[in-house]
Amino acid sequence: EWDVLSRVTHGQVGSAELGELAGRYWRPVYRFIRAVWKKPVEEAKDLTQEFFTRIFDREFLNRADPAKGNFRLFVMASLRNFLSNVHRSEQAIRRGGGKPILSLDARPVEDLDELAVSADPESSFNEAWAQEILSHALRRMELDYAEADKSRWFQVFHRYYLGRDPETGSYKRIAEELGVKVSDVHNYLSAA
């Protein structure tokens, strides 16, 4: 993540790559804002967008120092500073503050108001961050399996390890659902 930001400061990153990076942190930032400010959904979305507009500003990124910690800590510290600044100038700045809103083309946000926001904003941020990392890894894994023409292997892995219902995770049930042999389920899981 630091390498992407380094390339941003040198004008070497496209909006797609920057959008992907922002997409990984969008929900954690949103949840933190909801937890700290108890803001309505739309206002929290606006603040989240404004935060990413500011954090990806080249002048701001030139001050970032990877030696001071990992990227997640950088985002958290930047977010706290951002919220502090917004709080101080809340009366003077109206929504968006005349700044362009960065379109992240984020995944659907219909479920955002359903997200559990814990009493501890930092825990809420960390939980959302972990969920996004896992979600990103699973999407990446699914694409890798698809490229290798092994989509069925991913389906078996996903149903067995990530199925919510313990019954769904049985070899026999997975074999029936996917139309494969029970031995294939065993082999796919061994190879995954």
N, C-alpha and C positions, 0 to 999 in steps of 0.2 A: 504494500500500500504506500509506503514511503517512496518507493521508486516511481509510482504513478505521479505523486505530488511533485517529485523532483522534476519530472518531465513536463509537468504543467508549468512550472516556473520558467522553463526554457521553451515553451510553446510547442512541445513535441507530442501532446496528447490530444486526441480527438474527443468530441463531445460524447460519443458512445462509450468509450472507456471511462471517462469521468462520470458519466451517468451510471455505469455499472458499479463503480466504487461508491457513489452516493447512495445508490439503491440498497447496498448492503447495510448501510447505517441509517437509512431513512426511518424505519420502524423504531429502532432503539431511541433515536433522537426524539421522535414524535412522542413515544411513551414517557420519556423523561420530562418533556414539556407538559404533558397532561398531568403527570404526577406532581410536579413542582408547582405549577400554576393553577391546576384544576380548571383549565380553560376548556371552552366548548370545542367540539371536534373541528369545526371550520377554522377557528382562530388558531388552534394548535397546528393544523396543517399549514396555515399561512406562515406561522413562526418557523416551522420546520423548513419550509421552502426558503425563507429569508436567511436562515442560518446557513444553508448550503450555498446560497448565493455569496454570502460573505466569506465562508471558509475556503471556497475555491478561487478567491480573488488572488491574483499573482502577488500583489504587494503583501497581503496577509501571509501567504505561503512562504515568502522569502524569509519571514521571521521564524518559521517552524524549524525546530531542531530535533532530528531523529535521535540524537545522543541523549536527549532528556527522557526518553521512554518510548513505549510502543505507541502505535497509531491510535489504538482505542483510547489510551489515556490522553493523547493529544486532542481527540475529538471531545472527550468528556470535559477537559479543562477549557477548551474553546467554547463549548456549549454553555458552561457555567458563566464564563465571561460575557458571552453574547446575551444570556438571559439577564445578567446584572445590568448590562448597558441598556437593554430594552426596557427593563423596569424603571431605570432612571429617566429615560426619555419617553416613557409610554404616553404621557399627556401631549407631548409635542409631535410625536410621529404617529401618523395614521397608518392603517394597514398597508404594508408594502413600502412605505416611506419614499415613494417615488422611484424605488429601485426596481429593475426588471426582475421578474420571478423566473428562476431557473426551472425549466421543465425537466423533471427527472424521468418521466415516462415510467413511473413506479408501477409496481404490480397493483392490482385492484385494492382499493382501500375501503371497500364497503364494510369490512370487518373491523376497522380500526376502533370504532366506538365500542366494540365488544371486547377489546383487549383488556385483560385484567391489569389494572394499574395498582401496584402495591403502594403501601404507605411510604416506603423508602424509595425515593426517585432513583438513586444509584442502582439499587437492586433491580428495579424495573428496567433501567437501561441495560444492565448486564444480562438480564434474562432475554430481553428482545434481541440483543446483540448475539447471544449464543444461538437463539432460534434462527436468526438470519444466516449465521455461519453454517449451521447444519443444513438449512434449506438450500443455500448456495452450493454446498458440497454435494447434496443429493441431486440437484439439477445437473451439476457437472458430471457426476457419476452416470446419470441417465443418458446424457449426451455421449459420453465415452462408450458406453455399452451399445448405444444405437449406431455409432460410427463403426463399431466392430461387428455389426450385424448380430448382436447378442441381447436385443431388447428383452427377450423372454427371461434371460438370466437376471436382469434388473428387476423385472416384475416379480420373480420368485423371491429375490433378496428383499424387496420392499414389503411384500406381503408377509414374509416370515419374520423379519426383524422389526418392522415398523407397524405391523397390523395392531389395531387397538384391541381386537377381540382375540383372546388366547386360542379359541377354537379356529379362527381364521389362519393361525400360524401353523396348523398341523400339515405335515407333508401330504397326507391324503387329500385334505381339503384344498390345498393349493394346486395339487395335480388335477383335481376335478375341475376347479375354476379355470385353469389355464389350458386344459386339454392335453396334458403331458403325463408321462408315467411317474409314479412315485420315485422310482430310481433316478429319473431325470432331475427331480426336485433336489434329491440328495446330492447328485453330481454338481448341479448348478451352484448350490450353496457351498459345497466343498471348494469349488473353483473360484467363487467370488471372494 
